[in-house]
Amino acid sequence: MSEISNLSTGYGPDVLSWLSVAHALDLAGIQRPDGFTHAVIFRRCVDCLGLNIVRDGWFVCALCDGDLQADWNLEVQE
């Protein structure tokens, strides 16, 4: 079976990006699972701007212990 994850270095795509991934794979005719086989939750800390991976539902920054937002917040900043 194929596996796919949203784990990335730098971008931190939301788990909702699966819809775009699935669409692209379907268009290419590539067999795929029904969803990410390992979904990673990313959040940017609003206090220190550190990129975090949320583990076990613990929405606390690993760098400064600040609270992390519940909603995905890694939009491109200009």
VMD Tcl script that builds the backbone (N, CA, C; Angstrom):
set m [mol new atoms 234]
animate dup $m
set s [atomselect $m all]
$s set {name element resname resid chain x y z} {
  {N N MET 1 A 0.835 -1.190 0.000}
  {CA C MET 1 A 0.000 0.000 0.000}
  {C C MET 1 A 0.873 1.244 0.000}
  {N N SER 2 A 0.440 2.257 -0.702}
  {CA C SER 2 A 1.146 3.531 -0.736}
  {C C SER 2 A 0.877 4.317 0.540}
  {N N GLU 3 A 1.832 5.146 0.896}
  {CA C GLU 3 A 1.665 6.028 2.045}
  {C C GLU 3 A 1.975 7.444 1.622}
  {N N ILE 4 A 1.322 8.397 2.283}
  {CA C ILE 4 A 1.562 9.802 1.984}
  {C C ILE 4 A 1.338 10.619 3.255}
  {N N SER 5 A 2.150 11.653 3.421}
  {CA C SER 5 A 2.077 12.504 4.598}
  {C C SER 5 A 2.154 13.965 4.169}
  {N N ASN 6 A 1.693 14.848 5.013}
  {CA C ASN 6 A 1.843 16.283 4.773}
  {C C ASN 6 A 3.064 16.850 5.500}
  {N N LEU 7 A 3.918 15.974 6.020}
  {CA C LEU 7 A 5.124 16.425 6.704}
  {C C LEU 7 A 6.026 17.136 5.703}
  {N N SER 8 A 6.449 18.335 6.044}
  {CA C SER 8 A 7.331 19.110 5.176}
  {C C SER 8 A 8.281 19.914 6.040}
  {N N THR 9 A 9.332 20.385 5.426}
  {CA C THR 9 A 10.261 21.262 6.150}
  {C C THR 9 A 10.097 22.669 5.608}
  {N N GLY 10 A 9.483 23.524 6.387}
  {CA C GLY 10 A 9.331 24.912 5.999}
  {C C GLY 10 A 7.917 25.336 5.667}
  {N N TYR 11 A 7.178 24.527 4.914}
  {CA C TYR 11 A 5.842 24.954 4.483}
  {C C TYR 11 A 4.777 24.650 5.533}
  {N N GLY 12 A 4.750 23.448 6.047}
  {CA C GLY 12 A 3.778 23.076 7.070}
  {C C GLY 12 A 2.346 23.078 6.589}
  {N N PRO 13 A 2.019 22.319 5.533}
  {CA C PRO 13 A 0.653 22.333 5.006}
  {C C PRO 13 A -0.373 21.790 5.998}
  {N N ASP 14 A -1.546 22.382 5.970}
  {CA C ASP 14 A -2.639 21.960 6.837}
  {C C ASP 14 A -3.133 20.580 6.401}
  {N N VAL 15 A -3.730 19.852 7.313}
  {CA C VAL 15 A -4.262 18.532 6.976}
  {C C VAL 15 A -5.375 18.636 5.929}
  {N N LEU 16 A -6.002 19.802 5.815}
  {CA C LEU 16 A -7.038 19.995 4.799}
  {C C LEU 16 A -6.475 20.019 3.385}
  {N N SER 17 A -5.152 20.086 3.253}
  {CA C SER 17 A -4.532 20.068 1.925}
  {C C SER 17 A -4.710 18.713 1.246}
  {N N TRP 18 A -5.192 17.710 1.989}
  {CA C TRP 18 A -5.401 16.391 1.403}
  {C C TRP 18 A -6.301 16.467 0.174}
  {N N LEU 19 A -7.291 17.332 0.188}
  {CA C LEU 19 A -8.213 17.430 -0.939}
  {C C LEU 19 A -7.473 17.772 -2.231}
  {N N SER 20 A -6.518 18.686 -2.160}
  {CA C SER 20 A -5.725 19.054 -3.343}
  {C C SER 20 A -4.784 17.929 -3.750}
  {N N VAL 21 A -4.186 17.276 -2.767}
  {CA C VAL 21 A -3.282 16.158 -3.058}
  {C C VAL 21 A -4.046 15.035 -3.748}
  {N N ALA 22 A -5.194 14.680 -3.196}
  {CA C ALA 22 A -6.006 13.604 -3.775}
  {C C ALA 22 A -6.417 13.943 -5.207}
  {N N HIS 23 A -6.821 15.186 -5.434}
  {CA C HIS 23 A -7.231 15.614 -6.771}
  {C C HIS 23 A -6.071 15.480 -7.761}
  {N N ALA 24 A -4.895 15.935 -7.370}
  {CA C ALA 24 A -3.722 15.854 -8.254}
  {C C ALA 24 A -3.357 14.400 -8.557}
  {N N LEU 25 A -3.396 13.541 -7.559}
  {CA C LEU 25 A -3.072 12.133 -7.773}
  {C C LEU 25 A -4.112 11.460 -8.673}
  {N N ASP 26 A -5.379 11.804 -8.465}
  {CA C ASP 26 A -6.435 11.241 -9.313}
  {C C ASP 26 A -6.251 11.668 -10.771}
  {N N LEU 27 A -5.945 12.945 -10.984}
  {CA C LEU 27 A -5.721 13.437 -12.351}
  {C C LEU 27 A -4.540 12.732 -13.016}
  {N N ALA 28 A -3.528 12.400 -12.210}
  {CA C ALA 28 A -2.346 11.718 -12.746}
  {C C ALA 28 A -2.554 10.207 -12.873}
  {N N GLY 29 A -3.687 9.715 -12.401}
  {CA C GLY 29 A -3.964 8.288 -12.482}
  {C C GLY 29 A -3.147 7.451 -11.511}
  {N N ILE 30 A -2.756 8.061 -10.411}
  {CA C ILE 30 A -1.944 7.373 -9.405}
  {C C ILE 30 A -2.850 6.866 -8.291}
  {N N GLN 31 A -2.740 5.572 -7.986}
  {CA C GLN 31 A -3.526 4.990 -6.909}
  {C C GLN 31 A -3.089 5.619 -5.589}
  {N N ARG 32 A -4.052 5.866 -4.706}
  {CA C ARG 32 A -3.755 6.571 -3.456}
  {C C ARG 32 A -4.592 6.030 -2.309}
  {N N PRO 33 A -4.150 6.287 -1.075}
  {CA C PRO 33 A -4.985 5.952 0.085}
  {C C PRO 33 A -6.143 6.951 0.178}
  {N N ASP 34 A -7.036 6.757 1.137}
  {CA C ASP 34 A -8.203 7.627 1.312}
  {C C ASP 34 A -7.886 8.932 2.040}
  {N N GLY 35 A -6.692 9.039 2.552}
  {CA C GLY 35 A -6.278 10.246 3.286}
  {C C GLY 35 A -4.810 10.129 3.626}
  {N N PHE 36 A -4.272 11.153 4.280}
  {CA C PHE 36 A -2.883 11.072 4.717}
  {C C PHE 36 A -2.724 9.864 5.633}
  {N N THR 37 A -1.704 9.046 5.381}
  {CA C THR 37 A -1.474 7.900 6.250}
  {C C THR 37 A -0.768 8.342 7.531}
  {N N HIS 38 A -0.173 9.522 7.500}
  {CA C HIS 38 A 0.398 10.137 8.702}
  {C C HIS 38 A 0.190 11.641 8.574}
  {N N ALA 39 A -0.878 12.144 9.199}
  {CA C ALA 39 A -1.192 13.567 9.134}
  {C C ALA 39 A -0.459 14.305 10.250}
  {N N VAL 40 A 0.197 15.406 9.891}
  {CA C VAL 40 A 0.960 16.202 10.843}
  {C C VAL 40 A 0.270 17.553 11.016}
  {N N ILE 41 A 0.121 17.989 12.260}
  {CA C ILE 41 A -0.504 19.277 12.552}
  {C C ILE 41 A 0.595 20.298 12.824}
  {N N PHE 42 A 0.639 21.350 12.007}
  {CA C PHE 42 A 1.628 22.419 12.151}
  {C C PHE 42 A 0.966 23.678 12.690}
  {N N ARG 43 A 1.697 24.420 13.520}
  {CA C ARG 43 A 1.249 25.733 13.978}
  {C C ARG 43 A 2.469 26.630 14.145}
  {N N ARG 44 A 2.285 27.922 13.823}
  {CA C ARG 44 A 3.311 28.927 14.075}
  {C C ARG 44 A 2.983 29.584 15.407}
  {N N CYS 45 A 3.979 29.733 16.259}
  {CA C CYS 45 A 3.795 30.404 17.546}
  {C C CYS 45 A 3.691 31.910 17.291}
  {N N VAL 46 A 2.640 32.535 17.799}
  {CA C VAL 46 A 2.478 33.977 17.604}
  {C C VAL 46 A 3.406 34.777 18.513}
  {N N ASP 47 A 3.964 34.137 19.528}
  {CA C ASP 47 A 4.882 34.838 20.439}
  {C C ASP 47 A 6.304 34.877 19.896}
  {N N CYS 48 A 6.853 33.725 19.489}
  {CA C CYS 48 A 8.254 33.668 19.050}
  {C C CYS 48 A 8.402 33.377 17.557}
  {N N LEU 49 A 7.269 33.136 16.857}
  {CA C LEU 49 A 7.227 32.816 15.428}
  {C C LEU 49 A 7.855 31.471 15.077}
  {N N GLY 50 A 8.089 30.622 16.074}
  {CA C GLY 50 A 8.639 29.295 15.838}
  {C C GLY 50 A 7.628 28.386 15.166}
  {N N LEU 51 A 8.120 27.516 14.275}
  {CA C LEU 51 A 7.275 26.522 13.616}
  {C C LEU 51 A 7.217 25.287 14.501}
  {N N ASN 52 A 6.020 24.824 14.796}
  {CA C ASN 52 A 5.818 23.697 15.709}
  {C C ASN 52 A 5.037 22.580 15.057}
  {N N ILE 53 A 5.318 21.362 15.473}
  {CA C ILE 53 A 4.491 20.206 15.174}
  {C C ILE 53 A 3.721 19.893 16.456}
  {N N VAL 54 A 2.399 19.863 16.338}
  {CA C VAL 54 A 1.552 19.577 17.496}
  {C C VAL 54 A 1.498 18.067 17.680}
  {N N ARG 55 A 1.830 17.620 18.864}
  {CA C ARG 55 A 1.818 16.185 19.167}
  {C C ARG 55 A 0.836 15.917 20.307}
  {N N ASP 56 A 0.065 14.873 20.126}
  {CA C ASP 56 A -0.876 14.426 21.158}
  {C C ASP 56 A -1.819 15.537 21.619}
  {N N GLY 57 A -2.187 16.442 20.698}
  {CA C GLY 57 A -3.121 17.508 21.043}
  {C C GLY 57 A -2.557 18.580 21.952}
  {N N TRP 58 A -1.229 18.640 22.103}
  {CA C TRP 58 A -0.566 19.586 22.999}
  {C C TRP 58 A -0.216 20.838 22.196}
  {N N PHE 59 A -1.063 21.872 22.261}
  {CA C PHE 59 A -0.894 23.101 21.491}
  {C C PHE 59 A -0.068 24.118 22.280}
  {N N VAL 60 A 1.190 23.746 22.559}
  {CA C VAL 60 A 2.131 24.596 23.298}
  {C C VAL 60 A 3.429 24.651 22.508}
  {N N CYS 61 A 3.985 25.853 22.364}
  {CA C CYS 61 A 5.215 26.034 21.602}
  {C C CYS 61 A 6.379 25.305 22.267}
  {N N ALA 62 A 7.119 24.548 21.475}
  {CA C ALA 62 A 8.280 23.813 21.982}
  {C C ALA 62 A 9.455 24.749 22.268}
  {N N LEU 63 A 9.405 25.968 21.731}
  {CA C LEU 63 A 10.524 26.896 21.909}
  {C C LEU 63 A 10.330 27.854 23.074}
  {N N CYS 64 A 9.102 28.363 23.247}
  {CA C CYS 64 A 8.900 29.391 24.282}
  {C C CYS 64 A 7.758 29.077 25.241}
  {N N ASP 65 A 7.125 27.929 25.093}
  {CA C ASP 65 A 5.981 27.511 25.918}
  {C C ASP 65 A 4.739 28.375 25.734}
  {N N GLY 66 A 4.695 29.182 24.673}
  {CA C GLY 66 A 3.504 29.975 24.380}
  {C C GLY 66 A 2.379 29.089 23.879}
  {N N ASP 67 A 1.161 29.580 24.011}
  {CA C ASP 67 A 0.002 28.848 23.507}
  {C C ASP 67 A -0.024 28.913 21.984}
  {N N LEU 68 A -0.371 27.789 21.360}
  {CA C LEU 68 A -0.509 27.727 19.909}
  {C C LEU 68 A -1.982 27.803 19.544}
  {N N GLN 69 A -2.264 28.423 18.410}
  {CA C GLN 69 A -3.635 28.560 17.946}
  {C C GLN 69 A -4.228 27.214 17.566}
  {N N ALA 70 A -5.532 27.084 17.717}
  {CA C ALA 70 A -6.214 25.848 17.330}
  {C C ALA 70 A -6.289 25.723 15.814}
  {N N ASP 71 A -6.440 26.848 15.109}
  {CA C ASP 71 A -6.558 26.832 13.648}
  {C C ASP 71 A -5.191 26.991 12.998}
  {N N TRP 72 A -5.042 26.385 11.820}
  {CA C TRP 72 A -3.804 26.469 11.047}
  {C C TRP 72 A -3.480 27.932 10.794}
  {N N ASN 73 A -2.226 28.344 11.007}
  {CA C ASN 73 A -1.864 29.754 10.893}
  {C C ASN 73 A -0.508 29.967 10.210}
  {N N LEU 74 A -0.241 29.207 9.174}
  {CA C LEU 74 A 1.030 29.336 8.479}
  {C C LEU 74 A 0.881 29.997 7.109}
  {N N GLU 75 A -0.109 30.843 6.954}
  {CA C GLU 75 A -0.295 31.536 5.689}
  {C C GLU 75 A 0.990 32.276 5.327}
  {N N VAL 76 A 1.188 32.452 4.046}
  {CA C VAL 76 A 2.365 33.195 3.569}
  {C C VAL 76 A 2.236 34.633 4.018}
  {N N GLN 77 A 3.291 35.137 4.656}
  {CA C GLN 77 A 3.295 36.525 5.111}
  {C C GLN 77 A 4.139 37.358 4.180}
  {N N GLU 78 A 3.613 38.503 3.764}
  {CA C GLU 78 A 4.348 39.377 2.836}
  {C C GLU 78 A 5.036 40.474 3.594}
}
mol reanalyze $m
mol bondsrecalc $m
mol representation Tube
mol addrep $m
